[in-house]
């Protein structure tokens, strides 16, 4: 009786980086790097660089990648307001400049908030509370 063994599949591995998560999902779906690149709006070299962990995806592609994966392989665990602001920007794929423009504040103001500086203006606290989906009391402490 011949011995049988499992055939190793190219996607039979536990991904540890975002690039490996992208490669595994692409292989499971039977997509080429070119197919995925077209779907994500990048070139195939970019997908290859991500999959080989030569580069990490830039922020603006994170929402598309998370949609492709169906989950976040590197979920942020924000606790502070600064961390929550960064996590929300990541989720939206926005730069600090885009987030500041959305709230109508100067980019340096947004940057200072992400560095942990206090929001002095009550109006800013309300805007940020709405942006984060929390009550203003959370920010008034």
Buried (B, 14 or more C-beta within 10 A) or exposed (E): EEEEEEEEEEBEEEBEBBBBBBBBBBBEEEBEBEBBBBBBEBEBEBBBBBBEEEEBBEBEBBBBBBEBBEEBBEEEEBEEBBBBBBBBBBEBBBBBEBBBBBBEBEBEBBBBBBEEEEBEEEEBBBBBBEBBEEEEEEBEE
